[in-house]
């Protein structure tokens, strides 16, 4: 029996539609906007309506607190990662779109061999710059995507109707392996950072990050000298350290990420590391253990070089803590010890 081509097209379209989350009518699929005050049953598969920051805000089916939940065809099998607020003026409001087609996705399907973006219902805003997103979510925020997602696209529209939206894509370095966290828009502004150390992550190719790191391992008696600081972290979340560097004249010289452990010492390989040595290091080292102060750490020693003006400590994988800062370091006021707590958010770190 010969089936007309138009029928085959209809059957194919119906099959594709059945695998895409439906947000048109209840029961709503995972990742769809929902109302926390509505009766139980509005979400399919018994999913809860969650992720709202207040009783009056919309949530998402299968969401979580301060989580941007993206559409997926099944409630099981999802990937979570965090977007960190590494700068106060990060771009907002920003929506996230997901794609599960390795050949790329489009906004509107116009051929059978093209995939369509799935738009995550919630956006994230930035109250500091006057951008407020529906649902009240700002950074840091967790993003929940389907486990078959190939890449995500960030679309920031800070001035609707006036400026063209800013669009960036994030592709994992290794297909299917997603990082625990990433900067706003999936990539840092590399033009505003600095550092002479070797970063413990890929700095070339898809998913690469800025090559802006500073060695912050404890002082070993070499040159330049490092000022040692003991850090205690009683919190259940890790922290990373961002340095604000200064030039010899005392001017701002960019921001840099501290490499606290497992730093590559080019002195072991001559005056300068070869590209092969750097590539092997970046492929083999664990970026998290190299750049994070672990939970529960006591007297975790780090060392900073003389050209540091201030430090910002950033809590990771949480929306309930905020950054703390240490200033006037270039003036010689380097503390001997710091205590990272949840009571100094946005203020000076606690010196002990």
TORRO-632153 format. One record per residue (C-alpha): residue in one letter; x, y, z. Coordinates in pm, 1 decimal, padded with zeros to 6 digits, always signed. Example, Ala and Ser with C-alpha at 12.3 -4.5 7.8 and 13.67 -1.06 7.14 Angstrom:
+----+----------+----------+----------+
: aa :       xx :       yy :       zz :
+----+----------+----------+----------+
:  A : +01230.0 : -00450.0 : +00780.0 :
:  S : +01367.0 : -00106.0 : +00714.0 :
+----+----------+----------+----------+
//
This chain:
+----+----------+----------+----------+
: aa :       xx :       yy :       zz :
+----+----------+----------+----------+
:  X : +00000.0 : +00000.0 : +00000.0 :
:  X : +00141.0 : +00337.1 : -00102.0 :
:  X : +00087.6 : +00619.9 : +00148.8 :
:  X : +00074.6 : +00967.6 : -00007.3 :
:  X : +00373.5 : +01185.9 : +00072.3 :
:  X : +00150.9 : +01445.1 : +00237.2 :
:  X : +00030.2 : +01179.5 : +00485.6 :
:  X : +00386.6 : +01075.1 : +00561.8 :
:  X : +00468.1 : +01437.5 : +00631.7 :
:  X : +00168.9 : +01465.1 : +00864.0 :
:  X : +00265.4 : +01146.7 : +01049.9 :
:  X : +00624.6 : +01265.5 : +01083.1 :
:  X : +00514.3 : +01604.8 : +01214.1 :
:  X : +00278.4 : +01442.4 : +01463.0 :
:  X : +00555.7 : +01215.1 : +01588.5 :
:  X : +00789.6 : +01510.7 : +01635.0 :
:  X : +00521.7 : +01709.9 : +01815.2 :
:  X : +00458.1 : +01422.5 : +02055.5 :
:  X : +00818.7 : +01437.2 : +02177.1 :
:  X : +00814.9 : +01811.1 : +02247.6 :
:  X : +00686.3 : +01948.6 : +02572.6 :
:  X : +00336.6 : +02095.2 : +02544.2 :
:  X : +00257.5 : +02415.4 : +02732.0 :
:  X : -00072.4 : +02490.9 : +02557.4 :
:  X : -00316.8 : +02325.2 : +02795.6 :
:  X : -00317.3 : +02111.0 : +03113.4 :
:  X : -00172.7 : +01875.3 : +03203.8 :
:  X : +00140.2 : +02080.3 : +03138.4 :
:  X : +00473.6 : +01917.5 : +03057.9 :
:  X : +00796.4 : +01964.3 : +03252.5 :
:  X : +00936.3 : +02314.3 : +03213.5 :
:  X : +00602.4 : +02487.1 : +03141.7 :
:  X : +00490.4 : +02791.5 : +03339.6 :
:  X : +00229.8 : +02710.2 : +03605.1 :
:  X : +00046.6 : +02882.3 : +03889.0 :
:  X : +00124.2 : +02774.4 : +04248.0 :
:  X : -00229.9 : +02871.1 : +04356.8 :
:  X : -00398.0 : +02649.5 : +04093.7 :
:  X : -00547.5 : +02309.0 : +04182.2 :
:  X : -00326.6 : +02001.7 : +04190.3 :
:  X : -00311.4 : +01830.7 : +03851.4 :
:  X : -00217.0 : +02120.6 : +03626.7 :
:  X : +00126.4 : +01957.8 : +03572.3 :
:  X : +00162.8 : +01619.8 : +03401.6 :
:  X : +00314.2 : +01310.2 : +03564.0 :
:  X : +00247.2 : +01440.6 : +03915.0 :
:  X : +00511.0 : +01715.1 : +03886.3 :
:  X : +00495.5 : +01997.1 : +04137.2 :
:  X : +00457.9 : +02360.7 : +04039.3 :
:  X : +00771.0 : +02512.7 : +04195.3 :
:  X : +01056.8 : +02753.6 : +04139.0 :
:  X : +00858.3 : +03068.7 : +04220.0 :
:  X : +01023.4 : +03317.2 : +04454.7 :
:  X : +00691.9 : +03423.8 : +04610.1 :
:  X : +00336.8 : +03287.2 : +04634.0 :
:  X : +00220.7 : +03528.3 : +04364.2 :
:  X : +00494.0 : +03451.6 : +04108.9 :
:  X : +00457.1 : +03188.0 : +03839.2 :
:  X : +00648.6 : +02863.6 : +03884.5 :
:  X : +00738.8 : +02584.7 : +03643.7 :
:  X : +00629.5 : +02223.5 : +03632.0 :
:  X : +00910.2 : +02018.9 : +03781.9 :
:  X : +01095.8 : +02333.1 : +03888.8 :
:  X : +01294.0 : +02409.9 : +04200.4 :
:  X : +01365.4 : +02719.9 : +04408.3 :
:  X : +01545.1 : +02986.4 : +04203.0 :
:  X : +01558.8 : +02744.6 : +03910.0 :
:  X : +01501.1 : +02819.1 : +03542.4 :
:  X : +01335.2 : +02500.7 : +03423.6 :
:  X : +01349.5 : +02430.4 : +03050.4 :
:  X : +01104.0 : +02215.0 : +02851.7 :
:  X : +01170.7 : +01844.1 : +02827.6 :
:  X : +00959.9 : +01555.3 : +02702.9 :
:  X : +00984.9 : +01344.3 : +03021.8 :
:  X : +01004.6 : +01440.0 : +03390.4 :
:  X : +01299.8 : +01206.3 : +03441.6 :
:  X : +01648.5 : +01262.4 : +03313.9 :
:  X : +01754.9 : +01622.7 : +03351.2 :
:  X : +02080.2 : +01814.9 : +03397.3 :
:  X : +02128.4 : +02103.3 : +03642.0 :
:  X : +02395.9 : +02371.3 : +03621.9 :
:  X : +02440.8 : +02712.7 : +03782.0 :
:  X : +02486.5 : +03054.4 : +03627.6 :
:  X : +02699.8 : +03263.3 : +03862.6 :
:  X : +02683.8 : +03640.8 : +03916.5 :
:  X : +03054.0 : +03706.5 : +03863.6 :
:  X : +02990.5 : +04076.3 : +03789.9 :
:  X : +02733.9 : +04323.5 : +03924.9 :
:  X : +02645.5 : +04456.4 : +03578.3 :
:  X : +02576.7 : +04126.4 : +03400.8 :
:  X : +02341.7 : +04150.6 : +03101.0 :
:  X : +01966.5 : +04115.4 : +03166.5 :
:  X : +01688.0 : +04036.4 : +03107.7 :
:  X : +01812.6 : +03709.8 : +02961.8 :
:  X : +01615.8 : +03416.1 : +02825.7 :
:  X : +01761.8 : +03071.1 : +02763.1 :
:  X : +01681.5 : +02842.6 : +02471.5 :
:  X : +01784.2 : +02478.3 : +02440.8 :
:  X : +01862.9 : +02269.7 : +02133.8 :
:  X : +01893.1 : +01892.0 : +02107.6 :
:  X : +02009.9 : +01888.2 : +01743.7 :
:  X : +02387.0 : +01872.7 : +01687.2 :
:  X : +02334.5 : +02046.3 : +01351.2 :
:  X : +02183.7 : +02350.4 : +01525.0 :
:  X : +01832.2 : +02480.5 : +01579.3 :
:  X : +01613.2 : +02755.2 : +01433.8 :
:  X : +01336.8 : +02971.3 : +01575.1 :
:  X : +01071.5 : +02841.7 : +01335.7 :
:  X : +01075.4 : +02498.8 : +01171.2 :
:  X : +01085.1 : +02536.6 : +00793.5 :
:  X : +01238.2 : +02203.5 : +00684.6 :
:  X : +01198.9 : +01848.2 : +00808.9 :
:  X : +01573.1 : +01825.3 : +00880.7 :
:  X : +01587.6 : +02129.7 : +01106.9 :
:  X : +01539.1 : +02135.5 : +01483.7 :
:  X : +01350.0 : +02403.0 : +01673.9 :
:  X : +01473.2 : +02579.5 : +01986.0 :
:  X : +01285.1 : +02509.6 : +02307.8 :
:  X : +01249.7 : +02831.2 : +02507.6 :
:  X : +01281.9 : +02808.0 : +02885.1 :
:  X : +00975.5 : +02969.3 : +03042.0 :
:  X : +01154.5 : +03185.0 : +03300.2 :
:  X : +01417.8 : +03452.2 : +03238.6 :
:  X : +01675.0 : +03593.4 : +03478.9 :
:  X : +01700.9 : +03962.4 : +03559.7 :
:  X : +01945.3 : +04194.0 : +03734.4 :
:  X : +01794.5 : +04420.8 : +04002.6 :
:  X : +02123.3 : +04611.6 : +04028.1 :
:  X : +02079.3 : +04743.0 : +03672.8 :
:  X : +01701.6 : +04783.5 : +03704.6 :
:  X : +01603.5 : +04470.3 : +03512.5 :
:  X : +01337.9 : +04258.0 : +03684.5 :
:  X : +01238.0 : +03922.1 : +03536.7 :
:  X : +00900.8 : +03753.0 : +03570.8 :
:  X : +00915.7 : +03520.6 : +03868.6 :
:  X : +01177.4 : +03737.2 : +04038.4 :
:  X : +01477.5 : +03523.2 : +03940.1 :
:  X : +01821.3 : +03684.6 : +03922.9 :
:  X : +02173.5 : +03544.4 : +03947.0 :
:  X : +02299.2 : +03316.4 : +04077.8 :
:  X : +02033.1 : +03078.4 : +03947.4 :
:  X : +02012.6 : +02711.1 : +03867.0 :
:  X : +01914.6 : +02597.6 : +03516.0 :
:  X : +01747.0 : +02261.7 : +03455.8 :
:  X : +01765.7 : +02123.4 : +03101.1 :
:  X : +01675.3 : +01795.5 : +02930.0 :
:  X : +01953.5 : +01538.6 : +02934.6 :
:  X : +01959.6 : +01522.4 : +02553.4 :
:  X : +02034.7 : +01895.7 : +02520.2 :
:  X : +02320.0 : +01959.1 : +02276.4 :
:  X : +02376.2 : +02329.3 : +02351.5 :
:  X : +02202.4 : +02631.7 : +02501.1 :
:  X : +02159.4 : +02982.2 : +02363.7 :
:  X : +02146.1 : +03295.2 : +02580.3 :
:  X : +01943.3 : +03590.0 : +02448.3 :
:  X : +01980.1 : +03912.7 : +02647.6 :
:  X : +01756.6 : +04210.4 : +02568.0 :
:  X : +01857.0 : +04491.9 : +02806.1 :
:  X : +01676.1 : +04764.9 : +02607.7 :
:  X : +01379.6 : +04612.0 : +02415.6 :
:  X : +01295.9 : +04785.0 : +02090.4 :
:  X : +01603.3 : +05007.3 : +02110.2 :
:  X : +01907.8 : +04780.0 : +02099.7 :
:  X : +01957.4 : +04452.8 : +01916.1 :
:  X : +01951.1 : +04158.4 : +02160.6 :
:  X : +02287.0 : +04004.3 : +02251.8 :
:  X : +02304.7 : +03634.1 : +02161.5 :
:  X : +02566.4 : +03378.7 : +02267.5 :
:  X : +02581.3 : +02999.7 : +02250.2 :
:  X : +02732.0 : +02758.4 : +02501.1 :
:  X : +02847.9 : +02418.2 : +02376.1 :
:  X : +03002.7 : +02178.0 : +02629.1 :
:  X : +03372.5 : +02107.7 : +02564.3 :
:  X : +03283.4 : +01737.1 : +02562.3 :
:  X : +02942.9 : +01653.0 : +02416.8 :
:  X : +02696.8 : +01559.1 : +02691.7 :
:  X : +02928.7 : +01667.0 : +02975.3 :
:  X : +02800.2 : +01989.4 : +03130.7 :
:  X : +02990.8 : +02201.8 : +03384.4 :
:  X : +02850.1 : +02262.0 : +03730.2 :
:  X : +02850.6 : +02637.3 : +03671.0 :
:  X : +02919.2 : +02898.9 : +03407.5 :
:  X : +02932.2 : +03280.4 : +03383.4 :
:  X : +02636.7 : +03492.3 : +03265.9 :
:  X : +02565.4 : +03440.3 : +02893.6 :
:  X : +02782.7 : +03127.4 : +02917.3 :
:  X : +03109.0 : +03318.8 : +02878.7 :
:  X : +03303.4 : +03588.8 : +03059.7 :
:  X : +03408.0 : +03917.1 : +02903.3 :
:  X : +03770.1 : +03832.0 : +02830.8 :
:  X : +03856.1 : +04192.6 : +02742.0 :
:  X : +03818.2 : +04300.1 : +03105.2 :
:  X : +04025.6 : +04031.8 : +03277.0 :
:  X : +04393.8 : +03963.2 : +03322.5 :
:  X : +04643.6 : +03726.2 : +03482.7 :
:  X : +04981.4 : +03567.8 : +03420.0 :
:  X : +04901.1 : +03216.9 : +03547.2 :
:  X : +04787.7 : +02911.8 : +03347.8 :
:  X : +04414.5 : +02843.9 : +03380.8 :
:  X : +04299.4 : +02489.7 : +03470.6 :
:  X : +04046.3 : +02474.4 : +03185.4 :
:  X : +04039.6 : +02481.8 : +02807.9 :
:  X : +04119.4 : +02829.3 : +02675.2 :
:  X : +04080.1 : +02738.3 : +02306.6 :
:  X : +03802.9 : +02572.0 : +02108.8 :
:  X : +03430.0 : +02514.6 : +02178.3 :
:  X : +03324.2 : +02595.6 : +02532.5 :
:  X : +03659.8 : +02759.5 : +02609.9 :
:  X : +03684.0 : +03014.5 : +02889.9 :
:  X : +03898.6 : +03323.8 : +02938.6 :
:  X : +04271.2 : +03278.0 : +02991.1 :
:  X : +04272.1 : +03505.7 : +03298.2 :
:  X : +04414.3 : +03329.7 : +03603.3 :
:  X : +04661.8 : +03402.2 : +03881.2 :
:  X : +04851.5 : +03143.6 : +04085.4 :
:  X : +04730.2 : +03167.5 : +04447.0 :
:  X : +04909.2 : +02872.3 : +04601.7 :
:  X : +05084.4 : +02927.9 : +04937.3 :
:  X : +05419.7 : +03106.2 : +04932.8 :
:  X : +05720.8 : +02881.7 : +04873.8 :
:  X : +05993.5 : +03138.0 : +04920.7 :
:  X : +06026.3 : +03207.9 : +04548.4 :
:  X : +05973.0 : +03528.1 : +04351.5 :
:  X : +05743.3 : +03712.7 : +04349.4 :
:  X : +05656.7 : +03656.5 : +04715.7 :
:  X : +05305.2 : +03547.7 : +04804.9 :
:  X : +05111.7 : +03687.7 : +05103.4 :
:  X : +04962.9 : +03386.2 : +05280.6 :
:  X : +04605.7 : +03396.7 : +05413.9 :
:  X : +04431.2 : +03121.3 : +05612.7 :
:  X : +04068.0 : +03066.5 : +05508.5 :
:  X : +03800.4 : +02886.6 : +05710.8 :
:  X : +03474.4 : +02793.2 : +05539.4 :
:  X : +03209.4 : +02645.5 : +05771.9 :
:  X : +02946.3 : +02676.2 : +05495.1 :
:  X : +02827.0 : +02370.2 : +05301.7 :
:  X : +02905.3 : +02540.2 : +04968.2 :
:  X : +03244.8 : +02602.2 : +04805.8 :
:  X : +03376.6 : +02948.6 : +04716.3 :
:  X : +03599.1 : +03079.3 : +04440.6 :
:  X : +03822.1 : +03385.3 : +04462.1 :
:  X : +03836.1 : +03668.5 : +04207.9 :
:  X : +04128.6 : +03910.3 : +04228.0 :
:  X : +04115.6 : +04274.1 : +04121.7 :
:  X : +04468.7 : +04337.6 : +03996.0 :
:  X : +04650.3 : +04672.7 : +03994.9 :
:  X : +04936.2 : +04796.6 : +03774.9 :
:  X : +05262.1 : +04946.4 : +03912.1 :
:  X : +05104.6 : +05293.7 : +03905.4 :
:  X : +04812.6 : +05175.1 : +04118.9 :
:  X : +04554.5 : +05168.5 : +03837.1 :
:  X : +04303.9 : +04887.8 : +03770.5 :
:  X : +04458.5 : +04604.8 : +03566.6 :
:  X : +04166.2 : +04363.9 : +03531.2 :
:  X : +04004.1 : +04074.4 : +03716.9 :
:  X : +04163.0 : +03733.6 : +03757.3 :
:  X : +04057.7 : +03392.8 : +03892.4 :
:  X : +04267.3 : +03242.2 : +04172.5 :
:  X : +04421.6 : +02900.7 : +04105.7 :
:  X : +04436.4 : +02780.8 : +04465.6 :
:  X : +04569.3 : +02428.1 : +04414.7 :
:  X : +04730.8 : +02214.5 : +04141.8 :
:  X : +04874.9 : +02519.4 : +03962.6 :
:  X : +05105.6 : +02455.1 : +03668.0 :
:  X : +05457.0 : +02569.0 : +03759.0 :
:  X : +05637.7 : +02659.8 : +03439.5 :
:  X : +05960.8 : +02668.9 : +03640.2 :
:  X : +05955.5 : +02288.5 : +03623.2 :
:  X : +05957.9 : +02307.2 : +03243.4 :
:  X : +06208.3 : +02585.8 : +03185.0 :
:  X : +06132.8 : +02957.1 : +03177.0 :
:  X : +05810.5 : +02904.1 : +02980.5 :
:  X : +05571.6 : +02610.9 : +02943.5 :
:  X : +05535.2 : +02469.1 : +02592.9 :
:  X : +05190.0 : +02461.0 : +02435.5 :
:  X : +05192.0 : +02081.9 : +02464.8 :
:  X : +05254.0 : +02096.2 : +02840.0 :
:  X : +04977.4 : +02356.0 : +02883.9 :
:  X : +04730.7 : +02154.2 : +02674.2 :
:  X : +04799.2 : +01836.6 : +02871.7 :
:  X : +04759.3 : +02022.8 : +03201.6 :
:  X : +04429.4 : +02182.2 : +03099.7 :
:  X : +04291.9 : +01847.6 : +02979.4 :
:  X : +04390.1 : +01656.2 : +03293.2 :
:  X : +04341.8 : +01894.4 : +03588.3 :
:  X : +04007.6 : +01924.6 : +03770.3 :
:  X : +03907.0 : +02294.7 : +03749.0 :
:  X : +03684.1 : +02271.9 : +04057.8 :
:  X : +03946.8 : +02135.3 : +04296.3 :
:  X : +04200.0 : +02381.2 : +04152.9 :
:  X : +03992.3 : +02696.3 : +04198.0 :
:  X : +03755.5 : +02632.3 : +04490.3 :
:  X : +03775.9 : +02664.5 : +04867.3 :
:  X : +03598.0 : +02342.0 : +04968.5 :
:  X : +03304.6 : +02320.4 : +05211.8 :
:  X : +03408.6 : +02278.6 : +05573.9 :
:  X : +03765.6 : +02390.5 : +05508.7 :
:  X : +03967.2 : +02493.2 : +05814.7 :
:  X : +04290.5 : +02693.4 : +05778.6 :
:  X : +04288.1 : +02650.5 : +05401.4 :
:  X : +04598.1 : +02847.6 : +05305.6 :
:  X : +04614.1 : +03057.2 : +04990.7 :
:  X : +04875.4 : +03306.2 : +04874.8 :
:  X : +04827.7 : +03625.4 : +04674.7 :
:  X : +05092.1 : +03823.9 : +04482.2 :
:  X : +05173.5 : +04189.7 : +04559.5 :
:  X : +04975.0 : +04331.4 : +04264.0 :
:  X : +04631.7 : +04255.5 : +04414.2 :
:  X : +04412.5 : +04551.4 : +04506.8 :
:  X : +04111.3 : +04360.8 : +04640.1 :
:  X : +03951.7 : +04017.1 : +04645.2 :
:  X : +03593.2 : +03904.2 : +04589.8 :
:  X : +03484.9 : +03569.8 : +04736.7 :
:  X : +03199.9 : +03416.2 : +04533.7 :
:  X : +02980.5 : +03139.4 : +04685.2 :
:  X : +02902.1 : +02862.0 : +04437.0 :
:  X : +02593.0 : +02650.6 : +04368.4 :
:  X : +02362.3 : +02849.9 : +04594.1 :
:  X : +02124.7 : +03144.5 : +04571.3 :
:  X : +02104.0 : +03204.8 : +04946.8 :
:  X : +02458.2 : +03338.8 : +04994.0 :
:  X : +02620.9 : +03643.0 : +04836.8 :
:  X : +02974.2 : +03764.5 : +04777.6 :
:  X : +03206.0 : +03922.0 : +05031.7 :
:  X : +03507.6 : +04139.7 : +04962.0 :
:  X : +03852.6 : +04220.8 : +05103.3 :
:  X : +03982.7 : +04565.3 : +05007.2 :
:  X : +04296.4 : +04782.3 : +05042.2 :
:  X : +04532.6 : +04490.5 : +04986.0 :
:  X : +04774.8 : +04695.3 : +04775.8 :
:  X : +04811.9 : +04929.3 : +05075.1 :
:  X : +04961.6 : +04646.9 : +05279.4 :
:  X : +04644.9 : +04555.1 : +05474.8 :
:  X : +04659.0 : +04182.2 : +05399.7 :
:  X : +04467.7 : +03981.2 : +05664.0 :
:  X : +04628.2 : +03678.0 : +05820.3 :
:  X : +04298.7 : +03485.5 : +05831.3 :
:  X : +03939.8 : +03507.3 : +05701.1 :
:  X : +03614.7 : +03338.4 : +05800.9 :
:  X : +03361.7 : +03290.2 : +05518.6 :
:  X : +03010.9 : +03302.7 : +05662.4 :
:  X : +02655.2 : +03368.7 : +05545.1 :
:  X : +02629.6 : +03690.3 : +05747.8 :
:  X : +02865.3 : +03911.7 : +05548.1 :
:  X : +02696.3 : +03893.7 : +05208.1 :
:  X : +02779.3 : +04196.5 : +04996.4 :
:  X : +02997.6 : +04334.0 : +05276.6 :
:  X : +03355.0 : +04292.5 : +05392.5 :
:  X : +03467.2 : +03935.5 : +05455.0 :
:  X : +03512.9 : +03860.4 : +05823.9 :
:  X : +03874.6 : +03902.8 : +05931.9 :
:  X : +03985.2 : +03688.3 : +06225.0 :
+----+----------+----------+----------+
//
